[in-house]
Amino acid sequence: MRAYDIIKKKRNGYSINRSEFAGFLTGYLRGDIPDYQMSAFLMAVFFKGMTREETADMTEIMISSGPVIDLSDIPGQKVDKHSTGGVGDKVSLILAPLAASAGVVVPMMSGRGLGHTGGTLDKLESIPGFRTALNVKEFKKILSKINCAMIGYSDEMAPLDRRLYTLRDVTATVESIPLITSSIMSKKMSEGIEGLVLDVKTGSGAFMKDIEDARILAKAMVDTGNAFGVKTTAVITDMNEPLGMAIGNSMEVLEVIESLKGNGPDDLMEVTLYLGAMMLKTAGIEPEIEEGRKRLAGLIESGAALEKFGQMLELQGGNPKIIERPTLLPHSCLSIDIFSEEKGYIRHIDAEAVGTASMILGAGRERIDSVIDPAAGILLKKKAGDFVDKGEKLCSFCTHDEDFVQKAREKFMGALRIGESPPEKRKMILEVIG
């Protein structure tokens, strides 16, 4: 069937069978089908959607476009965690060593941030010397030694996804749920894992603003993972406000260290411990979530999780001395305090606006080729529910360019809602699917 016929079929709302998908997608990867025809197909999918079977077929073809890592010679259950992205979301950096210290093998592969959302790789690469570009042999060697390693996806893994994502990014088709599903799951299924816990974020700071869209995405990814024999669970978590107090790469690494020392912010630790307990359940280590939470909290208290983090730093070329000497992390030469213009309770801090303010200061990417300042970002002093006096400090901006400050300040101040009474306590864990 011609590319034209495939595009027309999907445009008219019909399903594409596996052989048609295979010919069309592999033809595009070979260069036989031009970008303009693939762009038309992606837009047809954006408007007409795909069935569960189509999504699984597309995912399988994307997996088979590159190698799949074989981790069968490493003992233990291999369970990864993936987040759909948010503001201040440094959960992965805490969770990988924490779950590993509990006996889970965590082969974690992550991506970079774009726009107002932060990327795990960007945070890791703000650590002096830390290597995220390991080959498979190095990756497996570290996993065998300490049960966890955190790297980026190689160019060889799911190369079809890489080409399609680049095209989606410039054709306004990123937000398509079946395309998001096949993109995320093709990479995850290439890791050689046996279990996967998904953190699907919803709210102003997430890609899925509406909880119903988050449910649909979560179910699609759970169905796809289970179809490939990977035990998959999705946890829908709140991303209407920033997670934790730090937004920005090296600043978030510092908050990770403090969290592993037992000093983590309540909202961050609530999400981290729940997702970690779900990883223990998925690995068959602890079937009860509450018992899993207690076990993980104990590993933080004992120092075992922090020790594992230090081992990972050392084995991946990072400087473990940052644990006791945080000044070794990149730090900004310009710190600007932002003060409240009114008195009252902070009722809400909009996550997307704060993420955008942090990006303006240099902590994020507006485009995929933007250069990140690893030291830039925002350190919150107040969160929703706190009382603030007029003139009291709300946060500190960190940047290397004073010209960024005014625009970022306007964006941050627009994110605040202050009132006479405190808001209801925020619920972090919204739903579990799978």
Residue, then its C-alpha position, 0 to 999 in steps of 0.5 A: m500500500r502506498a504512503y498516500d493510501i495509509i495517510k488517507k486511511k488514517r485521515n478517514g478514521y480507519s485502523i492501520n494493520r500491522s503489516e501496513f504500519a511496518g511498511f510505512l514506518t520502516g520505509y520512513l526510517r530508510g528514507d523512502i517516505p519523505d517528512y511531509q508525508m509522515s507529518a501528514f500521517l502524524m496530524a491524522v493520528f493527532f485528530k483521529g487517534m489510534t486503537r489499543e492494537e495500533t498503538a501496540d503495533m506502532t510501539e513494537i515496530m519502533i522497538s525493533s528499529g534498534p537493539v534491545i538491551d539484554l539484562s538477563d545475566i544480572p540477578g534480581q528484578k529489573v524495575d524502572k520508573h518514568s515520569t511524564g515531566g514536571v516542575g521541580d521533579k527530581v524524584s528519579l535521582i532520589l528513587a534510583p539509589l533508594a530502590a536499589s538499596a532495597g534490592v531492586v535493580v534499577p536500569m534507569m534511562s532518562g531524557r532532557g527537559l524542554g520548556h517549563t519541565g526539567g529533565t533528569l539528564d540535565k540535573l545529572e550533568s550538572i554534577p561535575g564529571f558525571r557521565t550519562a553517555l555510557n555504553v551498554k557494557e559499562f551500564k551493565k557493569i555498574l548495575s551488577k555492582i550497585n543495582c542502579a545506573m542512570i544514563g541517557y538513551s543512546d542514538e541506537m535505541a529506538p531510532l525511529d522514535r527519535r526521528l518521529y519525535t523531532l518531527r512531532d516537535v515541529t508539527a504541533t503533534v507532541e500532545s497526541i496520547p497514542l504518539i506519546t505512548s508509543s514514544i515513551m514505551s518503545k524506549k522503556m521496552s528497549e531497556g530489558i526491564e521486567g517492571l515499570v512504574l509510571d508517574v503520570k503528572t497532571g495539572s498546570g505544570a504537566f503536559m496533561k493539564d486535565i486529569e481525564d487526559a492523564r487517565i487516558l494516557a496512563k491506561a494506554m501506557v499500562d496496557t502497552g507495557n503489559a502487552f509486552g510482558v512488562k508488569t506496568t503500573a501508573v500513578i497519577t500525581d499532582m503537578n499544579e504546584p512545583l514539587g519540592m523547594a528547588i527548581g533548577n538543575s544543580m539546585e535540585v541535585l542539592e535538594v536530592i542530597e538533603s532528601l537522602k539525608g532525611n531532610g526532604p520537603d513533605d510533598l517531594m517525599e510523599v511522591t518519592l516514597y509512594l512510587g518507591a513502594m510501588m517499585l518494591k511491590t512490582a519487584g515482589i520485594e514488599p507487597e504492601i505499599e505502606e510497608g514498602r514506604k516504611r522500609l524505604a524511609g528506614l533506608i534513608e534514616s540509616g544512610a544506606a540510600l545516600e551511600k548508594f547515591g555516592q557509589m553511583l556518583e563515583l562509578q559514573g565519574g561524578n564527584p562524591k564529595i558534593i554530598e558533604r561539600p555542595t559548593l562543588l556543584p555549579h552555583s550562580c554568581l548572582s542571587i536575587d531575593i524576591f519579596s512579597e507585595e502583600k500579606g496573607y496565606i499563599r493559596h496557590i503557586d502555579a507550577e507552569a509559570v514558576g517553571t517558565a520563570s526558571m527557564i527564563l533565568g537559564a535553567g531550562r530549554e525553550r528549544i531543543d538546542s538551547v544551552i542550559d545554565p546548570a546553576a540557574g533556577i529558583l529556590l522557594k522559601k514559601k509554599a502554598g499554605d504558608f503565611v507571608d508578611k508584606g516584604e517577606k522573602l518568597c524565593s531567591f532567583c539564581t542566574h548569571d545574567e541580570d537582564f533575565v531577572q525582571k521578566a522572570r520576576e513578572k512571571f513568578m509574581g503572576a504565579l502567586r495567589i495570596g488570600e486571607s485563609p489557607p488552602e486545603k491540603r494538597k493531595m499528591i497521589l491522585e489515582v493508581i492505574g494497573 
